[in-house]
């Protein structure tokens, strides 16, 4: 239900967070900051509702800080909320309590609990669209996480109880359909609650939906096996055996209800072509005319049913009204000769529809929608070719899943096809599925999985290759692959989680190539180059059955793991797309990178957009860079890397005052992939120094040191933090202080960057012997994936020792070994002695 229009703010927390503020405001200024969103969520959803004490809020969100700093952080956060929400929404009571004005602020959690208090259960369940703040997480804030977990459980349980009470009420009123609907919703909210499962089974069985009860049990048993590696309790198994003994499928149980269909999904994958662009099977009429068929049990059904479908569509002219990515499943035709098996046709269609609802490459017409469009097609006896064509037209579905089933002794067998409803051509035939007739649920489940895998192959252009002749992946492997791809392309990227999904996909279906490519990419992103290399080598034997695109991708991966930038660039050029721009910058071709990346709406691709900004900077185009960053800030207002890019451009343009004024903004933004405010301050300092602003650079480094030294003891004691402090001291030219810290770090495990800094420090103090000894020690220290980092440090040492020719030779070697060109090269303070050296200027220029 919608909130009252008089209220200015709408905040939905049940499911994914959705904040709609006053007109003209951008909610990303709140939702992109985890602590700010968490604070607003707590104020809106905490129980009891009303005012919350400030010390409670500081303990929840800033427990690691001193009381003074925690209250300061709370004041700053409340200030930002007031800026976004407007006057009067955030209210106080005295000096110690904070709340939200319920007349100006609507939240679905409060509305949900209000509806329950009025016994308006259906209204409450309409509001409950998912668990509280689904998927939301604030790193290193354990007290808030504990509160959120408990509140989630509380609200979910209240929704479950409401649904079960509605089910019981509908059962008492003699309304079995509503009773089943609410019972299933209650079970969905407690899928592993075995007592709940038994209650649902009994309710469905008592309502006459005994087959529905069996399906709920089978689904629960699968969940128990997959998630807990357990089987249902003896009393649950005994209950379902009693129900099974009363199910007479062959007699056509009059009360059989189809499973609740999934909600219609509009999700689609990028660049999904119409089916005609990815067909892997010839039109069946042509296939029948040119190839012999054995008219046996399986081949006979495929031929007769398939021919009937093609002939029924008649003309090959396409109908522009039909959406080729919209799929409808027709009731399967009963060709067994046994009318008592008619219910299986609808059951099969429902289960196939449910399976397709998990595939995001198509929009699936729910079973209820199909029946509402053509109620005369409810029975399997009425699913002939003409009726199938009418069903496609009535639902605007350009693709139809249709088929038949037949009986052979004690077995039942299904055969299905995907047909292009626009012209009657066969898109793909599904291999027949069969099994014992007394276990139809298992047979239909196998059919659903096989159809889903085939649809995934036909409609996902990245999986489909008409010439490859590959079998569709299993549904389980495809599902793991999609989960991995979602994690891989998420922001921030969840590479480790993605890798696990891809590895599971490969384990489930070793012939499925796509997850194998992503395994290599994930290892590269994690810096695990030996693993990336070994997995890339495993792809080489599969090259003969790869698409041209996959072959180019394999070339790119092989070049990347060996640090061959030229070959990697050529491979991405052949592939086309934005990756060619990324690789161009890495190969010191910034203008080529700009040409590729500026040709699309690049802000839709965050990491590629960052590369475009870097390319402008590497090319020395600072004004276009600043304009691009300002455009990006409207899309990504709370990203540290965006602020870093803006400060870098301002520094390069000499706008020092603006840089110094903006530095402290970094402490208000959440960390981003290892970047923290100290990084941003040091980056600005390096850029200021590179453009002749030495004193301003020192001031920025001092800010970084101040921030680093204010960190909690647990964080400050880490080796990573101590390295960051040592590097800041080096940038501040506090050489002796920096050397003390680097020498302490050198007492630990060997680290190439620690040795590199000790080498350049020796060169700066004129200790040539020590500097050269460390330079020799660096040889061979680079690990796989470091790509010439040891040689780069040697070039820095040579630069500071005044050996400019040798420094250039070493720099050239480092980049020949695969070191990536980046904006850091021109501002490396250890290469300053080369700035007026023509070979260095030529090397730095690239394609500018």
C-alpha positions in Angstrom: 0.0 0.0 0.0 1.1 3.6 -0.5 2.0 6.0 2.3 -0.3 9.0 2.9 0.6 11.7 0.4 0.8 14.4 3.1 4.0 13.0 4.4 7.2 14.2 2.7 9.5 11.2 3.2 8.9 7.6 2.2 11.3 5.0 3.6 10.9 1.4 2.8 13.1 -1.0 4.8 11.2 -4.3 4.3 13.2 -5.8 1.4 15.9 -3.7 -0.2 16.1 -0.2 1.3 14.3 2.5 -0.8 14.4 6.1 0.4 12.4 8.9 -1.3 13.1 12.3 0.0 11.6 15.7 -0.6 11.4 16.9 -4.3 14.7 17.9 -5.6 16.8 15.8 -3.2 19.1 12.9 -4.2 18.7 9.9 -1.8 22.1 8.6 -2.8 23.7 11.1 -0.4 22.2 8.9 2.3 21.9 5.4 1.0 25.5 5.4 -0.3 26.8 5.9 3.2 26.3 2.7 5.2 26.4 4.3 8.7 24.2 7.2 7.7 21.6 4.7 6.2 22.0 2.5 9.3 21.4 5.4 11.6 18.2 6.5 9.8 17.0 2.9 9.7 17.4 2.5 13.4 15.6 5.8 14.1 12.8 4.6 11.8 12.5 1.0 12.8 13.7 0.5 16.4 11.2 -0.8 18.9 9.7 0.7 20.8 9.3 3.6 18.4 9.9 7.2 19.4 12.9 8.9 20.8 16.3 7.1 21.1 19.0 8.1 23.5 22.2 9.5 22.0 24.4 7.2 24.1 22.5 4.2 22.6 23.2 5.5 19.1 26.9 6.2 19.7 27.3 2.7 21.2 25.6 1.1 18.2 27.6 2.9 15.5 30.7 4.3 17.0 31.6 2.0 19.9 35.2 1.9 18.9 35.6 5.7 19.4 36.1 7.7 22.6 32.8 9.1 23.9 33.7 12.6 22.8 34.6 11.6 19.2 31.5 9.3 19.0 29.2 12.1 20.0 30.9 14.3 17.4 30.4 11.7 14.7 26.7 11.4 15.7 26.3 15.2 15.5 27.8 15.2 12.1 25.6 12.4 10.9 22.4 14.0 12.2 23.5 17.2 10.5 23.6 15.4 7.1 20.2 13.8 7.7 18.7 17.1 8.5 20.2 18.5 5.3 18.6 15.8 3.2 15.3 15.3 5.1 14.5 18.9 5.5 13.4 21.0 8.5 11.5 19.4 11.3 11.9 15.7 10.4 14.8 14.9 12.8 13.6 16.1 16.2 15.1 16.1 19.7 13.8 15.9 23.2 16.1 17.6 25.6 19.8 17.2 24.9 19.9 13.4 25.0 17.2 12.0 22.8 16.7 12.0 19.0 13.7 10.8 16.9 11.8 11.3 13.7 8.5 13.2 13.3 5.9 10.6 12.3 3.7 13.2 10.6 6.5 14.1 8.1 8.2 10.7 7.8 6.5 7.5 6.6 8.2 4.1 7.1 6.9 0.7 6.0 8.0 -1.0 9.2 5.9 1.4 11.3 3.0 0.9 8.9 3.4 -2.9 9.0 3.3 -3.0 12.8 0.4 -0.5 12.9 -1.6 -2.7 10.5 -1.0 -5.7 12.7 -2.1 -3.8 15.8 -5.4 -3.1 14.0 -5.7 -6.8 13.0 -5.4 -5.8 9.4 -3.3 -8.8 8.5 -3.7 -8.7 4.7 -2.7 -5.0 4.7 0.3 -5.8 6.8 1.5 -8.7 4.6 1.1 -6.5 1.5 3.7 -4.2 3.2 6.0 -7.0 4.1 8.0 -7.4 0.9 11.1 -9.0 2.4 13.2 -9.2 5.5 14.4 -6.0 7.1 17.2 -4.3 5.1 17.8 -7.4 3.0 21.5 -7.7 2.1 22.5 -4.6 4.1 25.8 -4.7 6.1 28.0 -2.2 7.8 31.6 -3.4 8.2 33.0 -3.5 11.7 29.8 -2.3 13.5 28.9 -5.4 15.5 26.3 -3.9 17.9 24.2 -2.6 15.0 24.5 -6.0 13.3 23.2 -7.7 16.4 20.3 -5.3 16.6 19.5 -5.8 12.9 19.5 -9.6 13.1 17.2 -9.6 16.1 14.8 -7.1 14.6 14.7 -9.0 11.3 13.8 -12.2 13.1 11.1 -10.4 15.1 9.4 -8.8 12.0 9.7 -12.0 10.0 8.0 -14.0 12.8 5.2 -11.5 13.1 4.6 -11.7 9.3 4.6 -15.5 9.5 2.1 -15.6 12.3 -0.2 -13.2 10.4 -0.1 -15.3 7.3 -0.8 -18.5 9.3 -3.7 -16.8 11.1 -5.2 -15.9 7.7 -4.7 -19.4 6.5 -6.6 -20.8 9.5 -9.3 -18.2 9.1 -9.8 -19.1 5.4 -9.9 -22.8 6.3 -12.6 -22.2 8.9 -14.6 -20.2 6.4 -14.5 -23.0 3.8 -12.2 -21.2 1.4 -9.5 -23.8 0.5 -7.8 -21.7 -2.2 -7.1 -18.8 0.1 -6.1 -21.2 3.0 -3.5 -22.8 0.7 -2.2 -19.4 -0.5 -1.7 -18.0 3.0 -0.3 -21.3 4.3 2.3 -21.3 1.6 3.2 -17.7 2.4 3.6 -18.6 6.0 5.9 -21.4 5.1 7.9 -19.2 2.8 8.7 -17.1 5.8 10.0 -20.1 7.8 11.2 -22.5 5.1 13.2 -24.8 7.6 10.6 -24.8 10.4 9.6 -28.4 10.4 6.6 -27.9 12.7 5.4 -25.2 10.2 5.8 -27.7 7.4 3.7 -30.3 9.1 0.9 -27.7 9.8 0.9 -26.7 6.1 0.8 -30.3 4.9 -2.1 -31.0 7.2 -4.0 -27.9 6.1 -3.5 -28.6 2.4 -4.5 -32.2 2.8 -7.6 -31.3 4.8 -8.5 -28.8 2.1 -8.3 -31.6 -0.5 -5.0 -30.4 -2.1 -3.2 -33.6 -1.3 -0.9 -33.3 -4.3 0.0 -29.8 -3.2 0.8 -31.2 0.3 3.2 -33.7 -1.3 4.9 -31.0 -3.3 5.5 -28.9 -0.2 7.0 -31.9 1.6 9.2 -32.7 -1.4 10.4 -29.1 -1.5 11.1 -29.1 2.2 13.0 -32.4 2.0 15.2 -30.9 -0.8 15.9 -27.8 1.4 16.8 -29.9 4.3 19.2 -32.0 2.3 20.9 -29.1 0.5 21.2 -26.6 3.3 21.5 -28.8 6.4 22.4 -32.3 5.0 19.5 -33.7 7.0 16.3 -35.5 6.2 12.8 -34.7 7.7 11.9 -36.1 11.1 10.2 -39.5 11.3 6.9 -37.9 12.3 7.0 -35.7 9.2 7.7 -38.6 7.0 4.9 -40.6 8.6 2.5 -37.7 8.0 3.3 -37.4 4.3 3.1 -41.2 3.8 -0.4 -41.0 5.1 -1.2 -38.2 2.6 0.5 -40.0 -0.3 -1.7 -43.1 0.4 -4.7 -40.9 -0.3 -3.4 -39.3 -3.5 -4.9 -40.9 -6.6 -3.2 -39.1 -9.5 -4.5 -41.5 -12.1 -8.0 -40.9 -10.9 -7.7 -37.1 -11.4 -7.8 -35.8 -7.9 -10.4 -33.1 -8.2 -8.8 -30.8 -5.7 -5.3 -30.8 -7.2 -4.1 -27.2 -7.2 -1.0 -26.1 -9.2 1.9 -24.7 -7.3 1.8 -21.0 -6.7 3.4 -19.5 -9.7 6.4 -17.2 -9.4 5.9 -13.4 -9.9 6.6 -12.2 -13.3 10.2 -11.1 -13.8 11.3 -8.3 -16.1 15.0 -9.0 -15.5 17.1 -9.5 -18.6 20.7 -9.8 -19.5 22.6 -7.2 -21.4 22.4 -7.3 -25.2 20.1 -10.3 -25.3 19.2 -10.8 -29.0 16.0 -12.1 -30.4 15.8 -15.8 -30.6 16.3 -15.7 -34.4 19.8 -14.4 -33.8 20.9 -17.4 -31.7 19.1 -20.3 -33.2 20.9 -23.6 -32.9 18.4 -25.9 -34.5 16.9 -25.9 -38.0 13.2 -25.4 -38.5 11.6 -28.8 -37.8 9.7 -28.9 -41.1 13.0 -28.6 -43.0 14.7 -31.1 -40.6 11.9 -33.7 -41.2 12.2 -33.3 -45.0 16.0 -33.8 -45.0 16.7 -36.3 -42.3 15.3 -39.8 -41.6 13.4 -40.3 -38.3 12.8 -43.5 -36.4 9.1 -43.5 -35.6 9.6 -45.1 -32.2 8.4 -44.0 -28.8 10.7 -41.0 -28.4 11.4 -40.0 -32.0 7.8 -40.6 -33.0 6.4 -38.1 -30.4 9.1 -35.5 -31.3 8.1 -35.7 -35.0 4.3 -35.8 -34.7 4.1 -33.1 -32.0 6.7 -30.9 -33.6 5.2 -31.0 -37.1 1.8 -30.2 -35.7 3.2 -27.1 -34.1 5.0 -25.8 -37.2 2.1 -26.5 -39.5 -0.4 -24.8 -37.2 1.4 -21.4 -37.5 1.1 -21.5 -41.2 2.6 -18.3 -42.6 6.2 -17.5 -41.8 5.5 -13.7 -41.5 6.5 -12.4 -38.1 4.1 -10.6 -35.8 5.6 -7.4 -34.4 3.3 -7.6 -31.4 5.0 -10.7 -30.0 8.0 -10.2 -27.7 10.6 -12.9 -28.4 12.0 -12.8 -24.9 8.6 -13.3 -23.3 7.9 -17.0 -22.8 4.7 -18.8 -22.1 4.4 -22.5 -21.3 1.4 -24.4 -22.7 -0.2 -27.3 -21.0 1.6 -30.5 -22.2 -0.5 -32.6 -24.6 -1.6 -36.0 -23.3 -0.7 -38.5 -26.0 -0.7 -41.5 -23.7 -4.1 -42.6 -24.7 -5.1 -42.5 -21.0 -7.5 -39.6 -20.2 -6.9 -40.3 -16.5 -3.4 -38.8 -17.0 -4.8 -35.4 -18.1 -3.8 -33.6 -14.9 -0.2 -34.2 -15.6 -0.2 -31.8 -18.5 -1.1 -28.8 -16.3 1.2 -30.0 -13.6 4.1 -30.1 -16.0 3.4 -26.7 -17.4 3.2 -25.2 -13.8 6.5 -26.8 -12.8 8.3 -25.7 -16.0 7.0 -22.2 -15.5 8.3 -22.2 -12.0 11.7 -23.3 -13.2 11.9 -20.7 -15.9 11.1 -18.0 -13.3 14.6 -18.5 -12.0 16.2 -17.7 -15.3 16.7 -13.9 -15.7 17.3 -13.9 -19.4 13.6 -14.1 -20.2 10.3 -12.8 -19.0 8.0 -15.7 -18.1 4.2 -15.5 -18.3 3.0 -16.8 -14.9 0.6 -19.8 -15.0 -2.2 -17.7 -13.6 -1.7 -15.0 -16.3 -1.8 -17.6 -19.1 -5.0 -19.1 -17.8 -6.6 -15.7 -17.3 -5.8 -14.9 -20.9 -7.2 -18.2 -22.3 -9.2 -20.1 -19.5 -10.3 -22.5 -22.2 -6.8 -23.9 -22.4 -6.7 -25.1 -18.8 -6.9 -28.8 -19.7 -4.3 -30.8 -21.5 -6.9 -32.1 -23.9 -7.3 -28.5 -25.2 -3.6 -27.8 -25.9 -3.5 -28.5 -29.6 -1.4 -26.4 -32.1 -4.1 -23.9 -32.8 -4.7 -23.4 -29.1 -1.0 -22.9 -28.5 -0.9 -20.2 -31.2 -3.9 -18.5 -29.6 -2.2 -18.7 -26.2 0.9 -16.9 -27.6 -1.1 -14.2 -29.1 -3.2 -13.7 -26.0 -0.1 -13.3 -23.7 2.1 -11.4 -26.2 4.7 -14.2 -25.9 7.0 -14.6 -28.8 8.3 -17.9 -27.5 6.2 -21.0 -26.5 7.3 -24.0 -24.6 5.1 -26.8 -25.7 5.2 -30.6 -25.7 3.6 -33.9 -25.0 3.8 -36.9 -22.7 3.1 -40.6 -23.2 3.0 -43.8 -21.3 5.2 -46.8 -21.8 4.3 -49.6 -19.4 5.0 -48.3 -15.8 6.9 -45.2 -17.1 5.8 -41.8 -18.2 7.9 -39.8 -20.7 7.9 -36.1 -21.6 9.2 -34.3 -24.7 9.3 -30.5 -25.1 10.3 -27.9 -27.6 10.9 -24.1 -27.8 9.0 -22.6 -30.7 9.3 -19.1 -32.1 5.6 -18.0 -32.1 6.3 -15.2 -34.6 7.1 -17.6 -37.5 6.6 -21.1 -36.2 10.3 -22.1 -36.4 11.7 -24.5 -33.9 14.3 -22.9 -31.6 15.4 -26.0 -29.8 14.2 -29.4 -29.0 14.6 -30.7 -25.4 15.8 -34.2 -24.9 13.1 -36.5 -23.6 12.7 -37.0 -19.8 11.1 -40.1 -18.3 10.7 -42.1 -15.1 8.3 -44.2 -13.1 4.6 -43.2 -13.4 4.2 -43.6 -9.6 6.8 -40.8 -9.1 5.5 -38.1 -11.5 6.9 -35.3 -9.3 10.5 -36.4 -9.8 9.9 -36.7 -13.6 8.3 -33.3 -13.9 11.1 -31.7 -11.8 13.7 -33.2 -14.2 11.7 -31.8 -17.1 11.6 -28.4 -15.5 15.4 -28.4 -15.0 16.1 -29.5 -18.5 13.8 -26.9 -20.1 15.3 -24.2 -18.0 18.8 -25.1 -19.1 17.8 -25.1 -22.7 16.1 -21.7 -22.5 19.2 -20.3 -20.8 21.3 -21.5 -23.6 19.1 -20.2 -26.4 18.4 -16.7 -25.0 21.7 -15.8 -23.4 23.9 -14.7 -26.3 27.0 -15.2 -24.2 26.1 -18.9 -23.8 24.7 -19.5 -27.2 26.8 -20.5 -30.2 25.0 -22.0 -33.2 28.2 -23.6 -34.5 29.6 -25.0 -31.2 27.1 -27.9 -30.8 27.4 -27.8 -27.1 24.8 -29.3 -24.8 23.0 -26.8 -22.5 24.5 -26.6 -19.0 22.6 -28.1 -16.2 20.2 -25.8 -14.4 22.3 -26.1 -11.2 25.5 -25.1 -13.0 23.8 -22.3 -14.7 22.3 -21.0 -11.5 25.7 -21.0 -9.8 27.2 -19.2 -12.8 24.5 -16.5 -12.6 25.1 -16.0 -8.9 28.8 -15.7 -9.5 28.3 -13.2 -12.3 26.0 -11.0 -10.1 28.7 -11.0 -7.4 31.5 -10.4 -10.0 29.7 -7.3 -11.4 28.4 -6.0 -8.2 29.5 -2.7 -6.6 31.7 -3.2 -4.7 32.9 -6.3 -6.5 32.5 -9.4 -4.4 35.3 -11.4 -6.2 35.9 -14.1 -3.6 32.3 -14.9 -3.3 32.0 -14.8 -7.1 34.9 -17.2 -7.5 33.2 -19.7 -5.2 30.1 -19.7 -7.3 32.1 -20.1 -10.5 34.0 -23.0 -9.1 30.8 -24.7 -8.0 29.4 -24.2 -11.5 32.4 -25.9 -13.1 32.2 -28.7 -10.6 28.5 -29.3 -11.4 29.1 -29.2 -15.2 32.6 -29.6 -16.5 31.5 -28.9 -20.1 30.2 -25.4 -19.2 32.9 -23.0 -20.4 31.6 -19.6 -19.3 32.3 -20.1 -15.6 35.8 -21.4 -16.4 36.6 -18.0 -18.0 35.3 -16.2 -14.9 37.4 -18.4 -12.6 40.5 -17.1 -14.4 39.2 -13.5 -14.3 38.4 -13.8 -10.5 41.9 -15.2 -9.7 43.4 -12.2 -11.7 41.3 -9.7 -9.7 42.5 -11.4 -6.5 46.1 -11.2 -7.5 46.3 -15.0 -7.6 48.3 -15.2 -10.8 49.6 -18.8 -10.6 46.0 -20.0 -10.1 44.8 -17.8 -12.9 47.6 -19.2 -15.2 46.8 -22.8 -14.4 43.1 -22.4 -15.0 43.7 -20.4 -18.3 45.9 -23.3 -19.5 43.0 -25.7 -18.8 40.9 -23.7 -21.3 43.3 -24.2 -24.2 42.2 -27.7 -25.2 38.6 -26.4 -25.5 39.5 -23.7 -28.1 38.2 -25.8 -31.1 34.7 -25.6 -29.8 34.9 -21.9 -28.7 33.2 -19.0 -30.3 35.4 -16.4 -31.9 34.7 -14.1 -29.0 35.7 -16.7 -26.5 38.9 -17.4 -28.4 39.8 -13.7 -28.2 39.0 -13.7 -24.5 41.2 -16.6 -24.0 44.0 -14.8 -25.8 43.5 -11.8 -23.5 43.6 -14.0 -20.4 46.8 -15.8 -21.5 48.4 -12.5 -22.3 47.4 -10.9 -19.0 48.7 -13.7 -16.8 52.1 -13.5 -18.5 52.2 -9.7 -18.5 52.2 -9.3 -22.3 50.5 -5.9 -22.5 50.8 -5.6 -26.3 49.1 -9.0 -26.9 46.5 -8.1 -24.2 45.7 -4.9 -26.1 45.4 -6.6 -29.4 43.1 -9.2 -27.9 40.8 -6.6 -26.4 40.8 -4.6 -29.7 39.5 -7.8 -31.4 36.9 -8.3 -28.7 35.7 -4.7 -28.9 33.9 -3.0 -26.2 35.0 -1.0 -23.2 37.8 -3.3 -22.1 39.8 -2.2 -25.1 39.9 1.3 -23.6 41.0 -0.1 -20.2 43.8 -2.0 -21.8 44.8 1.0 -24.0 45.5 3.0 -20.8 47.5 0.2 -19.3 49.6 0.2 -22.4 50.3 4.0 -22.2 47.9 4.9 -24.9 45.6 7.4 -23.0 44.2 9.1 -26.1 43.1 5.7 -27.6 41.5 4.9 -24.2 39.6 8.2 -24.2 38.4 7.5 -27.7 37.0 4.2 -26.8 35.6 5.0 -23.3 34.1 8.4 -24.1 32.0 7.0 -26.9 29.3 5.6 -24.6 27.3 6.7 -21.5 30.3 5.7 -19.4 29.0 6.6 -16.0 26.8 3.5 -16.2 30.0 1.5 -15.8 31.7 2.7 -12.7 35.1 1.0 -13.0 35.3 1.8 -16.8 34.3 5.4 -16.0 37.2 5.7 -13.5 39.5 4.5 -16.3 38.2 7.3 -18.6 39.0 9.9 -15.9 42.5 8.4 -15.5 43.0 8.5 -19.2 42.2 12.2 -19.4 44.7 12.8 -16.6 47.4 10.6 -18.2 46.9 12.6 -21.4 47.3 15.9 -19.6 43.7 16.9 -20.4 42.9 18.2 -16.9 39.9 20.4 -17.7 38.1 17.6 -19.5 39.0 15.4 -16.6 37.5 17.8 -14.1 34.3 18.2 -16.2 34.0 14.4 -16.4 34.5 14.1 -12.6 31.9 16.7 -11.9 29.5 14.8 -14.1 30.4 11.6 -12.3 29.9 13.1 -8.8 26.2 13.5 -9.6 26.0 9.8 -10.2 28.4 8.7 -7.5 28.3 11.4 -4.8 29.7 9.3 -2.0 32.6 7.4 -3.5 36.1 8.0 -2.2 37.7 7.3 -5.5 35.6 10.0 -7.2 36.7 12.6 -4.6 40.3 11.5 -5.1 40.0 12.0 -8.9 38.4 15.4 -8.3 41.2 16.5 -6.0 43.8 15.2 -8.4 42.3 17.3 -11.3 42.1 20.4 -9.1 45.7 20.0 -8.0 46.9 19.6 -11.6 45.1 22.8 -12.5 46.7 24.7 -9.7 43.5 25.3 -7.7 45.3 24.7 -4.5 42.8 26.4 -2.2 40.0 24.2 -3.4 42.1 21.1 -2.8 42.9 22.1 0.8 39.2 23.0 1.5 38.0 19.6 0.2 40.5 17.3 1.9 38.4 16.8 5.0 35.4 15.6 2.9 37.2 12.3 2.7 36.6 11.5 6.4 32.8 11.7 5.8 32.8 9.1 3.1 32.8 5.3 3.6 35.9 3.3 2.7 36.1 2.0 -0.8 37.9 -1.3 -1.6 40.8 -0.7 0.7 40.9 3.1 0.2 40.6 5.2 3.3 40.8 9.0 3.8 44.6 8.8 4.3 45.0 7.4 0.8 43.0 10.3 -0.7 45.0 12.9 1.2 48.3 11.3 0.1 47.1 11.1 -3.5 46.3 14.8 -3.4 49.7 15.6 -1.9 51.5 13.7 -4.6 49.6 15.5 -7.3 50.3 18.9 -5.7 54.0 18.1 -5.5 54.1 16.9 -9.2 52.8 20.3 -10.3 55.2 22.4 -8.3 53.1 23.0 -5.1 55.6 21.7 -2.6 54.4 23.5 0.5 50.7 22.6 -0.2 51.8 19.0 -0.7 53.4 19.0 2.7 50.2 20.4 4.2 48.2 17.7 2.6 50.6 15.0 3.9 50.3 16.5 7.4 46.5 16.0 7.2 47.1 12.4 6.2 49.5 11.8 9.1 47.0 13.4 11.5 44.3 11.1 10.3 46.5 8.0 10.4 47.7 8.8 13.9 44.1 9.1 15.1 43.1 5.5 14.3 42.1 3.1 17.0 44.9 1.1 18.6 43.8 -2.2 17.0 44.0 -0.7 13.6 47.2 1.3 14.3 49.1 -1.8 15.3 48.7 -3.6 11.9 51.6 -3.8 9.5 49.4 -2.2 6.8 48.8 0.9 8.9 52.5 1.2 9.9 53.4 1.0 6.2 50.9 3.8 5.4 52.4 6.0 8.1 56.0 5.3 7.0 55.1 6.2 3.4 53.5 9.5 4.6 56.6 10.3 6.5 58.6 9.7 3.4 56.4 12.0 1.3 56.9 14.6 4.1 60.6 14.3 3.6 61.0 13.2 7.2 63.7 10.7 6.0 65.0 9.5 9.3 61.6 8.9 10.8 60.5 7.0 7.7 63.7 4.9 7.8 63.1 3.8 11.4 59.6 2.6 10.5 60.7 0.8 7.3 63.6 -0.9 9.1 61.1 -2.2 11.7 58.8 -3.5 8.9 61.8 -5.2 7.3 62.2 -7.4 10.4 59.0 -9.1 9.3 58.4 -11.2 6.2 60.3 -10.0 3.1 58.3 -7.3 1.2 59.4 -5.8 -2.0 58.0 -2.3 -1.3 59.7 -2.2 2.1 63.0 -3.0 0.5 62.3 -0.5 -2.3 61.8 2.3 0.2 64.9 1.4 2.1 66.8 1.5 -1.2 65.6 5.0 -2.2 66.2 6.3 1.4 69.8 5.1 1.2 70.2 6.8 -2.2 68.8 10.0 -0.8 71.2 10.1 2.1 74.1 9.5 -0.3 74.8 5.9 0.9 75.6 4.6 -2.6 76.9 1.2 -1.4 73.8 0.4 0.6 71.5 1.6 -2.1 73.2 -0.6 -4.7 73.3 -3.6 -2.4 69.5 -3.2 -1.8 69.0 -2.8 -5.6 70.8 -6.1 -6.1 68.7 -7.7 -3.4 65.5 -6.6 -5.1 66.4 -8.7 -8.2 63.9 -11.5 -8.5 61.8 -10.4 -5.5 58.8 -9.7 -7.6 56.1 -12.3 -7.1 53.8 -13.6 -9.9 51.5 -10.7 -10.8 54.0 -8.1 -9.7 55.1 -7.6 -13.3 58.5 -5.9 -13.0 57.9 -4.2 -9.7 61.5 -5.2 -8.6 63.0 -3.6 -11.7 60.8 -0.4 -11.2 62.3 0.1 -7.7 65.8 -0.4 -9.2 65.0 2.3 -11.7 63.9 4.7 -8.8 67.2 4.0 -7.0 69.2 4.6 -10.2 67.3 7.9 -10.7 68.2 9.2 -7.2 71.8 8.1 -7.7 72.0 10.3 -10.8 72.3 7.3 -13.2 69.6 8.6 -15.6 70.5 6.4 -18.6 70.5 3.3 -16.5 67.2 4.4 -14.8 65.6 4.7 -18.2 66.8 1.2 -19.3 65.4 -0.2 -16.1 62.1 1.6 -16.5 61.7 0.3 -20.1 62.4 -3.2 -18.8 59.9 -2.9 -16.0 57.1 -2.0 -18.4 58.2 -4.6 -20.9 57.6 -7.2 -18.1 54.0 -6.1 -17.8 53.9 -3.2 -15.4 50.7 -1.3 -15.9 51.0 2.4 -16.9 49.0 4.6 -14.6 48.6 8.2 -13.5 51.2 7.5 -10.8 54.2 7.5 -13.1 54.3 11.2 -13.7 54.1 12.0 -10.0 56.5 9.5 -8.5 58.8 11.7 -6.4 61.7 9.3 -6.8 61.7 9.9 -10.6 61.9 13.7 -10.2 65.6 13.7 -11.3 64.4 12.5 -14.7 61.7 15.2 -15.3 64.0 17.3 -17.5 65.5 14.3 -19.3 64.2 14.0 -22.9 64.1 10.1 -23.0 61.9 10.2 -19.9 59.6 12.8 -21.3 59.2 10.8 -24.5 58.6 7.6 -22.4 56.0 9.4 -20.3 54.2 10.9 -23.3 52.8 7.7 -24.7 50.3 8.4 -27.5 49.6 11.9 -26.4 
